[in-house]
Structures are given as structure tokens and as C-alpha cells.
Amino acid sequence: MDIKRATLVLEGGATRGVFTSGALDFLMEKDVYFSHVIGVSAGACNAVDYVSKQPGRTRDCMIPADKSGNYYYGIRDFVKEKSVMNMDLIFDKFPNETIPFDFHTYFNSEIKCELVTTNCLTGKAEYMTEARDSARLMKICRASCSMPLLTPIVNVDDIPYLDGGLADSVPIRRAQEMENKKIVVILTKNRGYRKKVVSPAMQKVYRRAYKSYPNLIRTIFRRSFEYNKTMNYLDQLEKRGEIFILRPQVTPVSRLERNKETLQAFYEHGYHYMERKFDEMMKYLEK
């Protein structure tokens, strides 16, 4: 295994994460690994499967082969569970039964892996790790992927958490703190994408849903500003050749895409685009 002394940053984006899955599957086939990985939301799922050296696993979780693997709830179950997705299926049945996760390889890896969550009490990002407890690891992944309004809050160590992308969508500053000279960022949206501010109508919805968490509400309302500031910073770093960015060159799939063929095509785009950019990335890492 070729471990590069560098940090890999993986953006989220729900089902857009299949682009990242394709890119990482190519790297795993080449036996190329990074010494540090930071995953956010869907990027957290990609991160742990990369560290556990399981090419194809995230793809198989995100693109179910048949109805038994469909993780979207119908209207009745959505009302009952208060979630658009069956999170128990994704973070319990999948890793422990249907699409087994290699906990042994993950826990014995030399790679340092951090999963980003948003603390609902403080509204701040936390960069969480777990090196022994399989249930806690999956709970952290679940928290990192728990989209506001669409999935429930997740308690880890009796603290409420939600999607890491709320507080730190692309943790480039965290990557820089690791003091690796080289940083590779995999984004799931096109160049030039910027988030819009939360509309007044949606602000009311968030205030009602999370009235017990005022710091979380402030973080949600500031998210577009922080995200766009981060994108501008990434553009500057990329122009100076200080980081390497891989981003989709086609229109990304929707955040909650269900069409199997559409998801498969976006996955293959990630795989083949990494294939095309591989030599360029390796030159960046080695110069």
C-alpha cells in the first residue's frame, strides 16, 4: 500500500457522494492512500470505506441493486419515523449484515480519519474519530450524514449532532492544521457553485424545528455565507497550486436522486475523471 503524506478532504452532498465513490474506487484500485482523511456527511461514508479498503462499498450502499436495499421511506414511514431515509438500514443493517463493513481493517489502519459533525448545542463543527467501538463509529457516521429537517438528530455520547456540512462543509482549514504540505479536495458540485441564503419562509421552518438549539439555527442561517467564503478560498489556493481539487465536470445529480441509472452514470464520471486526472494529482503530491 502506497500511503501518501497528504490530507484528503471529502465534501458531502447526499447522493452526489457517488461521484466521490467513483474517484476513491479508482484510487483504491491503484492502491493509493492518504495519511489523513476528513469526511463530511456523505463524504464521511466515503471516508470510512476508503480507510477500510472496500472499493465499491459506498457505491453499493448508495445505488441499491434491488428494492430490498432501498433506503428511502414512503410517506407513511416518513411521518412515523420523521425521516426521508431509513437510517437504521444504512448504518446498522448495511454495515453489519447486508453490505458488511470491514471494522477490523478500519481500526487497524495507519490512516488518521476524522468525520465532521455539527454539535447542535454549540452550533460548531466537531472532528470526531473512533478507533475501537464499531457501534459508535457508525453512530458518528450517521450523525455526520443527518440532514436537517429530513433526518432526526443523532445523540453521540449524550450530545445531539446533525450533518457536519452545516458547520464545515469543506474543512480546508482543518486540513491545513494537520500540517501536511499536500491537500487533495474532492468536491461534489461544479466549479463556480455558490449557495443561496436561506429564504424567510425556510427560516421560519428551521426556527420552529430547532427552537431548542439557537446556536444551531444561527449556524444554519450563516451556512451559505461560510460555504461561499470557503469556495472563494479554495479557488485561490487552487490557482496558487497549493491544493489539488477534483470536482464534477458534468451536471451533478440531485441531492436525493433515486434513479439507479443516473446515479451509476455519476459514479462512473467520478471514476473516469479521477483516472484522467490521476497522473496530474500524483505529480502534485510528489513535487
C-alpha positions as MATLAB code, in Angstrom:
seq = 'MDIKRATLVLEGGATRGVFTSGALDFLMEKDVYFSHVIGVSAGACNAVDYVSKQPGRTRDCMIPADKSGNYYYGIRDFVKEKSVMNMDLIFDKFPNETIPFDFHTYFNSEIKCELVTTNCLTGKAEYMTEARDSARLMKICRASCSMPLLTPIVNVDDIPYLDGGLADSVPIRRAQEMENKKIVVILTKNRGYRKKVVSPAMQKVYRRAYKSYPNLIRTIFRRSFEYNKTMNYLDQLEKRGEIFILRPQVTPVSRLERNKETLQAFYEHGYHYMERKFDEMMKYLEK';
ca = [
       0.000    0.000    0.000;
       1.307    3.402   -1.048;
       0.431    5.897    1.727;
       1.000    9.494    0.688;
       1.831   12.020    3.383;
      -1.126   14.230    2.493;
      -4.657   15.079    3.589;
      -7.751   14.075    1.635;
     -10.874   16.223    2.157;
     -14.234   14.793    1.071;
     -17.275   17.038    0.656;
     -20.783   15.714    1.278;
     -23.895   16.240   -0.801;
     -26.061   13.159   -0.054;
     -26.352   11.034   -3.213;
     -23.920   13.331   -5.024;
     -21.368   11.404   -2.983;
     -21.376    8.685   -5.642;
     -19.025   10.938   -7.638;
     -16.541   10.729   -4.769;
     -17.130    6.979   -4.519;
     -16.057    6.540   -8.121;
     -12.935    8.663   -7.633;
     -11.907    6.778   -4.484;
     -12.591    3.385   -6.048;
     -10.068    4.243   -8.765;
      -7.510    5.268   -6.135;
      -8.084    2.044   -4.192;
      -7.594    0.002   -7.343;
      -4.273    1.820   -7.758;
      -3.522    1.099   -4.073;
      -3.031    4.816   -3.388;
      -3.933    6.044    0.096;
      -3.532    9.280    2.037;
      -2.168    9.532    5.557;
      -5.095   11.729    6.676;
      -8.739   11.782    5.585;
     -11.516   14.175    6.607;
     -15.057   13.266    5.539;
     -18.202   15.376    5.786;
     -21.752   13.956    5.564;
     -21.785   11.581    2.559;
     -18.053   12.217    2.470;
     -17.848   10.543    5.889;
     -19.313    7.348    4.412;
     -16.808    7.532    1.586;
     -14.003    8.191    4.063;
     -14.586    5.138    6.233;
     -14.973    2.830    3.229;
     -11.718    4.202    1.820;
      -9.855    3.607    5.087;
     -11.336    0.097    5.345;
     -10.121   -0.553    1.776;
     -13.508   -1.577    0.399;
     -13.826   -0.396   -3.202;
     -17.422   -0.453   -4.396;
     -18.961   -0.471   -0.934;
     -20.183    3.133   -0.840;
     -21.440    2.753   -4.397;
     -23.383   -0.361   -3.465;
     -24.885    1.372   -0.433;
     -25.916    4.433   -2.457;
     -27.120    2.562   -5.547;
     -29.195   -0.391   -4.279;
     -29.315   -3.382   -6.625;
     -32.939   -4.170   -5.746;
     -35.884   -2.954   -3.666;
     -34.579   -4.657   -0.518;
     -31.763   -2.117   -0.439;
     -33.972    0.928   -0.993;
     -33.231    3.284    1.887;
     -35.922    5.872    1.066;
     -39.102    5.835    3.130;
     -42.598    6.157    1.725;
     -44.991    8.822    3.008;
     -46.382    6.621    5.800;
     -42.964    5.679    7.161;
     -41.715    9.246    6.749;
     -44.493   10.508    9.021;
     -43.813    7.722   11.518;
     -40.020    7.946   11.573;
     -39.674   11.691   10.833;
     -37.016   10.829    8.270;
     -36.872   10.593    4.487;
     -34.324    7.789    4.747;
     -34.116    4.549    6.691;
     -31.051    5.450    8.733;
     -31.194    2.152   10.667;
     -30.847    0.304    7.381;
     -27.941    2.445    6.198;
     -25.939    2.495    9.439;
     -26.908   -0.784   11.092;
     -28.200   -3.451    8.729;
     -25.957   -2.499    5.813;
     -22.624   -2.487    7.716;
     -23.436   -5.436    9.965;
     -25.382   -7.712    7.605;
     -26.193   -6.776    4.010;
     -23.056   -4.936    2.859;
     -20.571   -5.767    5.650;
     -18.147   -3.080    6.729;
     -14.599   -4.238    7.476;
     -14.235   -2.868   11.009;
     -11.034   -4.853   11.586;
      -9.194   -3.218    8.681;
     -10.533    0.210    9.591;
      -9.489    0.026   13.236;
      -6.039   -1.296   12.347;
      -5.333    1.251    9.617;
      -2.394    3.652    9.770;
      -4.619    6.316    8.213;
      -5.982    9.013   10.523;
      -9.666    9.529    9.715;
     -11.863   12.360   11.011;
     -15.619   12.610   10.487;
     -17.212   16.037   10.687;
     -20.389   16.590   12.712;
     -22.272   19.680   13.858;
     -22.880   19.960   17.596;
     -26.486   21.132   17.965;
     -25.783   22.780   21.331;
     -22.820   24.878   20.231;
     -23.536   25.097   16.509;
     -19.865   24.324   15.893;
     -18.140   21.637   13.860;
     -16.527   18.708   15.646;
     -13.957   16.441   14.028;
     -14.667   13.050   15.519;
     -12.708    9.815   15.495;
     -13.301    6.285   16.729;
     -10.668    3.545   16.817;
     -12.314    0.663   18.703;
     -16.099    0.813   19.056;
     -17.916   -0.265   15.877;
     -21.339    0.921   17.063;
     -20.001    4.362   17.981;
     -18.197    4.672   14.639;
     -21.431    4.035   12.741;
     -23.288    6.438   15.025;
     -20.756    9.179   14.219;
     -21.184    8.465   10.506;
     -24.936    8.628   10.966;
     -24.678   11.965   12.767;
     -22.413   13.383   10.074;
     -24.985   12.395    7.426;
     -28.142   13.506    9.258;
     -29.555   16.276    7.091;
     -31.577   18.962    8.909;
     -35.368   18.622    8.617;
     -35.018   15.425    6.588;
     -33.488   13.100    9.207;
     -33.517   13.054   13.031;
     -30.873   14.461   15.354;
     -28.381   11.800   16.469;
     -27.069   11.578   20.028;
     -23.428   10.582   20.378;
     -22.163   10.352   23.963;
     -25.430   12.048   25.031;
     -24.753   15.090   22.849;
     -27.077   15.959   19.915;
     -25.487   16.191   16.463;
     -26.525   16.846   12.875;
     -24.929   16.976    9.419;
     -21.317   18.094    9.567;
     -21.822   20.165    6.432;
     -23.874   22.692    8.383;
     -20.850   23.958   10.294;
     -17.967   22.997    7.973;
     -18.938   21.800    4.501;
     -15.376   21.610    3.179;
     -12.914   21.579    6.114;
      -9.908   23.049    4.353;
      -8.801   24.978    7.458;
      -8.884   21.787    9.479;
      -6.770   20.091    6.810;
      -4.232   22.902    6.966;
      -3.970   22.469   10.740;
      -2.725   18.924   10.150;
       0.416   20.460    8.664;
       0.591   18.141    5.687;
       2.068   20.092    2.813;
      -0.239   18.455    0.295;
      -4.044   18.572    0.344;
      -6.429   16.939   -2.129;
     -10.074   18.033   -2.074;
     -12.903   16.115   -3.760;
     -15.988   18.274   -4.264;
     -19.421   17.115   -5.439;
     -20.553   20.298   -7.206;
     -19.313   22.123  -10.293;
     -16.791   24.946  -10.356;
     -18.446   28.263   -9.533;
     -21.287   26.803   -7.450;
     -22.371   29.035   -4.587;
     -25.126   28.524   -2.019;
     -28.137   30.825   -1.763;
     -29.186   32.366    1.530;
     -31.988   30.689    3.462;
     -35.338   32.188    2.440;
     -37.553   33.875    5.066;
     -40.081   31.054    4.741;
     -37.456   28.397    5.415;
     -36.043   30.431    8.288;
     -39.413   30.100    9.993;
     -39.374   26.334    9.433;
     -35.883   25.997   10.910;
     -36.737   28.184   13.892;
     -39.763   26.051   14.660;
     -37.962   22.729   14.153;
     -34.879   23.614   16.192;
     -36.202   26.137   18.699;
     -34.298   24.331   21.460;
     -30.992   24.889   19.636;
     -30.447   28.624   18.973;
     -26.752   28.171   18.142;
     -27.623   25.537   15.558;
     -30.158   27.886   13.959;
     -27.534   30.623   13.674;
     -25.130   28.168   12.061;
     -27.768   27.084    9.534;
     -28.548   30.701    8.627;
     -24.839   31.504    8.183;
     -24.104   28.380    6.185;
     -24.351   29.953    2.726;
     -22.014   32.779    3.728;
     -19.435   30.409    5.222;
     -19.702   27.954    2.335;
     -19.255   30.629   -0.319;
     -16.317   32.119    1.574;
     -14.715   28.668    1.672;
     -15.270   28.171   -2.074;
     -13.569   31.512   -2.791;
     -10.642   30.475   -0.591;
     -10.367   27.098   -2.323;
     -10.275   28.844   -5.710;
      -7.376   30.994   -4.504;
      -5.434   28.015   -3.152;
      -6.021   26.065   -6.358;
      -4.797   28.932   -8.545;
      -1.613   29.121   -6.479;
      -1.094   25.374   -6.862;
      -1.254   24.823   -3.115;
      -4.054   22.235   -3.260;
      -5.406   19.780   -5.817;
      -9.168   19.780   -6.434;
     -11.264   17.165   -8.200;
     -14.825   18.287   -9.000;
     -17.586   17.089  -11.365;
     -17.343   18.168  -14.981;
     -20.974   17.299  -15.707;
     -24.191   18.455  -14.053;
     -24.322   16.786  -10.615;
     -27.232   14.555   -9.677;
     -29.850   15.927   -7.311;
     -29.164   15.673   -3.590;
     -31.794   12.937   -3.149;
     -31.541   11.271   -6.561;
     -33.292    7.895   -6.751;
     -32.766    6.835  -10.360;
     -30.320    3.935  -10.469;
     -29.002    4.677  -13.969;
     -28.488    8.375  -13.180;
     -26.548    7.553  -10.020;
     -24.475    4.913  -11.796;
     -23.535    7.390  -14.524;
     -22.419    9.973  -11.942;
     -20.402    7.305  -10.130;
     -18.681    6.341  -13.395;
     -17.977   10.007  -14.113;
     -16.130   10.219  -10.789;
     -14.183    7.037  -11.535;
     -13.129    8.029  -15.048;
     -12.403   11.651  -14.184;
     -10.041   10.538  -11.424;
      -8.498    8.178  -13.980;
      -7.919   11.137  -16.313;
      -6.533   13.385  -13.562;
      -4.537   10.699  -11.752;
      -1.105   11.492  -13.217;
      -1.628   15.212  -12.601;
      -2.598   14.535   -8.999;
       0.399   12.301   -8.423;
       2.750   14.952   -9.823;
       1.221   17.462   -7.395;
       1.723   15.065   -4.489;
       5.300   14.277   -5.388;
       6.656   17.697   -6.367;
];
